[in-house]
């Protein structure tokens, strides 16, 4: 039997595909299928070659009932588990009869679904704690502490703190949603980045003074023009400098350095680099790759005490992506941290 036409069709399919003939042998696999299941499987019995019970069971059912069978299977490719949409269909031709199996990689969709579920779970968890506290204090104030002025004042203070925490969380969620929706739209406004950094430092000076910290700005003379969204870039540098003040340790200095570059490989052209460095306790390098994830915290308890929502650096990352820039984080325990933002310059 001439299998060349079938092999030609299978090789031309945009999906991973294989064909099993009436004798239950794998007669052809395309390159995409070999990347999943390995090479050297041709002419072997499918149950021996494909050691996946869901897959072999689907093939057997298709041979028995001659009906199309669809399901999802998971398998390990390299070190990563991948999920495929599996379709098994009967081939009913005069010259050839068998089964065609195709695999569509749906791992990215699974990852997005998992991210959505994790996001909902995290938001629910973040809101549940202050809501539970508020409901508990309201119940107490309407009952045992109704006539206790001291307890009422104390509870109202805690309720205000918890309500403020929920307000910050909702504000950051709205900000994150807005930034994500605009991420593919390049900002068209021309602005002086140095002026934005200077105004941000000045606005945060009272917070720094309360903690006994000085913020030292080192920058070139003149303007440093970029294409950008003024409010969003102000949000970026407010977040980074405020974090450095909060977590940099009392009495330590925070340095903000603006450097103009003729060319930077990360943005493939003229650039401006802004480095925010603190003298705090530093971050274990194991945490650094995940710092810009939503709700990821190195120290959850301390972050909440400082008023953090766990969304600040995620918002920063999306804003910088929108500006076609890069963010880098370097830190070591006991040696402080440096957050570097590189943006294309006009």
C-alpha positions as CSV (number, residue, x, y, z in Angstrom):
1,X,0.0,0.0,0.0
2,X,1.3,3.4,-0.9
3,X,1.3,5.6,2.2
4,X,3.0,8.6,0.6
5,X,-0.3,10.6,0.1
6,X,-1.2,10.1,3.7
7,X,2.3,11.0,5.0
8,X,2.3,14.1,2.8
9,X,-1.1,15.2,4.3
10,X,0.0,14.5,7.9
11,X,3.3,16.3,7.4
12,X,1.4,19.3,6.1
13,X,-1.0,19.6,9.0
14,X,-0.4,22.6,11.4
15,X,-1.1,20.3,14.4
16,X,0.8,17.4,15.8
17,X,-0.7,14.3,14.0
18,X,-0.2,10.6,13.6
19,X,-1.9,7.8,11.7
20,X,-2.6,4.2,12.9
21,X,-3.5,1.6,10.3
22,X,-5.9,-1.4,10.5
23,X,-3.1,-3.6,11.9
24,X,-2.8,-1.2,14.8
25,X,0.7,0.1,13.7
26,X,1.8,3.7,13.8
27,X,2.4,4.2,10.0
28,X,3.4,7.9,10.2
29,X,3.9,10.8,12.6
30,X,4.7,14.4,11.6
31,X,7.5,16.4,13.2
32,X,5.3,18.0,15.8
33,X,4.1,14.6,17.0
34,X,7.6,13.3,17.3
35,X,8.5,16.3,19.5
36,X,5.8,15.2,21.9
37,X,6.1,11.4,21.8
38,X,9.7,10.9,20.5
39,X,11.2,9.5,17.3
40,X,11.6,5.9,16.1
41,X,7.9,5.0,16.7
42,X,6.9,4.3,13.1
43,X,5.7,0.7,12.4
44,X,5.3,-0.1,16.1
45,X,2.1,-1.1,17.7
46,X,0.4,2.0,19.1
47,X,-0.1,0.5,22.6
48,X,3.6,-0.2,22.8
49,X,4.8,3.1,21.3
50,X,2.3,5.4,23.1
51,X,2.3,4.7,26.8
52,X,-0.6,6.9,27.7
53,X,-3.8,5.1,28.8
54,X,-6.1,8.0,27.8
55,X,-4.6,8.1,24.3
56,X,-4.5,4.4,23.7
57,X,-8.0,4.0,25.1
58,X,-9.3,6.7,22.7
59,X,-7.7,5.0,19.7
60,X,-9.1,1.6,20.7
61,X,-12.6,3.1,21.1
62,X,-12.4,4.8,17.7
63,X,-11.4,1.4,16.1
64,X,-14.3,-0.2,17.8
65,X,-17.1,2.3,17.2
66,X,-15.7,4.2,14.2
67,X,-16.7,7.5,15.8
68,X,-14.7,10.7,16.4
69,X,-13.4,10.9,20.0
70,X,-12.3,14.1,21.7
71,X,-10.7,14.6,25.1
72,X,-7.7,16.3,26.8
73,X,-4.5,14.6,27.8
74,X,-1.5,15.7,29.7
75,X,2.1,14.6,29.2
76,X,5.6,15.7,30.2
77,X,7.7,17.4,27.5
78,X,11.1,18.1,28.8
79,X,10.6,19.3,32.4
80,X,7.2,20.8,31.8
81,X,3.7,19.3,31.9
82,X,1.8,20.1,28.7
83,X,-2.0,19.7,28.0
84,X,-3.3,18.8,24.6
85,X,-6.7,18.7,23.1
86,X,-6.9,15.3,21.6
87,X,-9.1,14.3,18.6
88,X,-9.2,10.8,17.2
89,X,-11.1,10.3,13.9
90,X,-11.6,7.2,11.7
91,X,-10.2,7.2,8.2
92,X,-12.7,5.4,5.9
93,X,-11.1,5.2,2.4
94,X,-11.1,2.6,-0.3
95,X,-7.3,2.3,-0.3
96,X,-6.7,2.9,3.4
97,X,-8.5,2.5,6.6
98,X,-7.3,3.5,10.0
99,X,-7.3,6.3,12.6
100,X,-6.0,9.8,12.5
101,X,-4.9,11.4,15.8
102,X,-4.3,15.1,16.2
103,X,-3.0,17.1,19.2
104,X,-3.6,20.8,19.8
105,X,-1.4,22.3,22.5
106,X,-3.8,24.1,24.9
107,X,-1.3,24.7,27.7
108,X,-1.3,28.5,27.3
109,X,-5.1,28.5,27.7
110,X,-4.7,26.2,30.8
111,X,-2.1,28.6,32.2
112,X,-4.4,31.6,31.6
113,X,-7.3,29.8,33.3
114,X,-5.1,28.9,36.2
115,X,-3.9,32.5,36.5
116,X,-7.5,33.7,36.5
117,X,-8.4,31.2,39.2
118,X,-5.4,32.1,41.3
119,X,-6.2,35.8,40.9
120,X,-9.8,35.4,42.0
121,X,-8.6,33.3,45.0
122,X,-6.0,35.9,46.0
123,X,-8.4,38.8,45.7
124,X,-11.0,36.9,47.7
125,X,-8.4,36.1,50.4
126,X,-7.2,39.7,50.5
127,X,-10.7,41.1,51.0
128,X,-11.9,38.4,53.3
129,X,-9.6,39.3,56.2
130,X,-10.6,43.0,56.5
131,X,-14.3,42.2,55.8
132,X,-14.3,39.6,58.5
133,X,-12.7,42.1,60.9
134,X,-15.2,44.8,60.0
135,X,-18.2,42.6,60.5
136,X,-16.8,41.3,63.8
137,X,-16.3,44.8,65.2
138,X,-19.7,46.1,63.9
139,X,-21.3,43.2,65.7
140,X,-19.3,43.9,68.9
141,X,-20.2,47.7,68.7
142,X,-23.9,46.9,68.3
143,X,-23.7,44.5,71.3
144,X,-21.3,44.2,74.2
145,X,-19.4,47.4,73.5
146,X,-22.4,49.5,72.6
147,X,-21.9,51.7,75.7
148,X,-18.2,51.4,76.1
149,X,-16.7,54.6,74.8
150,X,-13.1,53.4,75.1
151,X,-13.7,50.2,73.2
152,X,-15.7,52.0,70.6
153,X,-12.9,54.5,69.8
154,X,-10.4,51.6,69.6
155,X,-12.6,49.5,67.4
156,X,-13.4,52.4,65.1
157,X,-9.7,53.0,64.6
158,X,-9.1,49.4,63.6
159,X,-12.2,49.5,61.3
160,X,-10.8,52.6,59.6
161,X,-7.5,50.8,59.1
162,X,-9.1,47.7,57.6
163,X,-11.5,49.8,55.4
164,X,-8.4,51.8,54.1
165,X,-6.7,48.5,53.3
166,X,-9.7,47.4,51.2
167,X,-9.8,50.8,49.5
168,X,-6.1,50.6,48.6
169,X,-6.7,47.1,47.2
170,X,-9.7,48.1,45.1
171,X,-7.7,51.1,43.9
172,X,-4.8,49.0,42.8
173,X,-7.0,46.4,41.2
174,X,-8.6,49.1,39.1
175,X,-5.2,50.6,38.3
176,X,-3.9,47.1,37.3
177,X,-6.9,46.5,35.0
178,X,-6.5,49.9,33.3
179,X,-2.8,49.5,32.8
180,X,-3.3,46.0,31.3
181,X,-6.0,47.2,28.9
182,X,-3.6,49.9,27.7
183,X,-0.4,47.8,27.6
184,X,-0.4,47.4,23.8
185,X,-1.1,51.1,23.1
186,X,2.2,53.1,23.0
187,X,2.0,56.5,24.8
188,X,2.3,59.4,22.4
189,X,3.0,62.2,24.9
190,X,6.5,63.7,25.0
191,X,7.6,64.6,28.5
192,X,10.7,65.4,30.6
193,X,11.4,62.2,32.6
194,X,13.9,64.0,34.8
195,X,11.2,66.4,35.8
196,X,8.9,63.6,36.6
197,X,11.5,61.9,38.8
198,X,12.4,65.2,40.6
199,X,8.7,65.9,41.4
200,X,8.3,62.4,42.7
201,X,11.3,62.7,45.0
202,X,10.0,66.0,46.3
203,X,6.5,64.7,47.0
204,X,8.0,61.7,49.0
205,X,10.4,63.8,51.1
206,X,7.9,64.2,54.0
207,X,7.5,60.4,54.2
208,X,11.3,59.9,54.1
209,X,11.9,62.5,56.8
210,X,9.4,60.8,59.1
211,X,11.5,57.7,58.9
212,X,14.8,59.5,59.2
213,X,15.8,58.7,55.6
214,X,17.3,61.1,53.1
215,X,16.6,60.6,49.4
216,X,19.6,61.6,47.3
217,X,19.0,62.4,43.6
218,X,21.8,62.3,41.1
219,X,20.9,63.4,37.6
220,X,22.3,65.2,34.6
221,X,21.5,68.8,33.8
222,X,18.8,69.7,31.3
223,X,15.8,67.8,30.1
224,X,15.6,64.1,29.4
225,X,12.7,63.6,26.9
226,X,10.8,60.4,26.4
227,X,7.5,59.3,25.0
228,X,5.4,58.4,28.0
229,X,2.3,58.7,30.1
230,X,3.1,61.3,32.8
231,X,0.7,59.8,35.4
232,X,1.8,56.2,34.8
233,X,5.5,57.1,35.0
234,X,4.9,59.1,38.1
235,X,3.1,56.0,39.5
236,X,6.2,53.8,38.7
237,X,8.7,56.0,40.4
238,X,6.4,56.7,43.4
239,X,6.1,53.0,43.9
240,X,9.8,52.3,43.6
241,X,11.0,55.2,45.8
242,X,8.3,54.7,48.4
243,X,9.1,51.0,48.7
244,X,12.8,51.9,49.1
245,X,11.8,54.3,51.9
246,X,9.5,51.8,53.6
247,X,11.7,48.8,53.4
248,X,15.1,50.4,53.3
249,X,15.5,50.5,57.1
250,X,15.3,53.5,59.3
251,X,18.1,56.0,59.1
252,X,19.5,54.6,55.8
253,X,19.8,56.6,52.6
254,X,17.9,56.0,49.4
255,X,19.7,57.0,46.2
256,X,18.0,57.8,42.9
257,X,20.3,57.9,39.9
258,X,19.3,59.1,36.5
259,X,21.8,58.2,33.7
260,X,21.5,59.1,30.0
261,X,22.7,56.4,27.6
262,X,23.7,56.9,24.0
263,X,22.5,53.3,23.3
264,X,21.2,50.5,25.5
265,X,20.9,46.9,24.1
266,X,17.7,46.2,26.1
267,X,15.8,49.0,24.3
268,X,17.9,48.9,21.1
269,X,18.6,52.6,21.0
270,X,19.1,55.8,23.0
271,X,17.9,55.3,26.6
272,X,17.6,56.7,30.1
273,X,18.2,54.6,33.1
274,X,16.8,55.3,36.6
275,X,18.2,53.3,39.5
276,X,16.5,53.3,42.9
277,X,18.8,51.9,45.6
278,X,18.1,51.4,49.3
279,X,20.3,50.2,52.2
280,X,17.8,47.8,53.7
281,X,18.0,44.2,54.6
282,X,17.9,43.1,51.0
283,X,16.0,40.3,49.3
284,X,16.9,36.7,48.9
285,X,17.7,36.1,45.2
286,X,15.3,33.2,45.2
287,X,12.4,35.7,45.4
288,X,13.5,38.1,42.7
289,X,12.1,36.4,39.6
290,X,8.6,36.4,41.2
291,X,8.6,39.9,42.7
292,X,6.5,41.4,39.9
293,X,3.8,38.7,40.1
294,X,0.4,39.7,41.4
295,X,0.1,39.4,45.2
296,X,3.6,37.9,45.6
297,X,5.2,39.1,48.8
298,X,8.5,38.3,50.3
299,X,7.1,39.0,53.8
300,X,3.3,39.0,53.7
301,X,2.9,40.2,57.3
302,X,5.3,43.1,57.0
303,X,3.9,44.1,53.6
304,X,0.4,44.4,55.0
305,X,1.6,46.3,58.1
306,X,3.3,48.8,55.7
307,X,0.0,49.2,53.7
308,X,1.1,47.1,50.7
309,X,-1.4,45.3,48.5
310,X,1.0,43.0,46.7
311,X,0.1,44.6,43.4
312,X,2.5,47.5,43.2
313,X,5.3,45.9,41.3
314,X,2.9,44.1,39.0
315,X,1.5,47.5,38.0
316,X,5.0,48.8,37.6
317,X,5.9,46.0,35.3
318,X,2.9,46.5,33.0
319,X,3.5,50.3,32.8
320,X,7.1,49.7,31.8
321,X,6.1,47.1,29.2
322,X,3.7,49.7,27.8
323,X,6.6,52.2,27.5
324,X,8.7,49.5,25.8
325,X,11.2,49.6,28.7
326,X,12.8,47.1,31.0
327,X,12.9,46.6,34.8
328,X,15.7,44.8,36.5
329,X,16.0,43.9,40.2
330,X,19.3,43.1,42.0
331,X,19.6,42.4,45.7
332,X,21.4,40.3,48.2
333,X,20.6,39.7,51.9
334,X,22.1,42.4,54.1
335,X,23.2,44.5,51.1
336,X,20.1,46.4,50.1
337,X,18.3,46.4,46.8
338,X,18.4,48.2,43.4
339,X,15.5,48.6,41.1
340,X,16.6,49.7,37.6
341,X,14.2,51.1,35.0
342,X,15.4,51.6,31.5
343,X,13.3,53.5,29.0
344,X,13.8,54.5,25.3
345,X,14.9,58.1,25.0
346,X,14.0,60.6,22.3
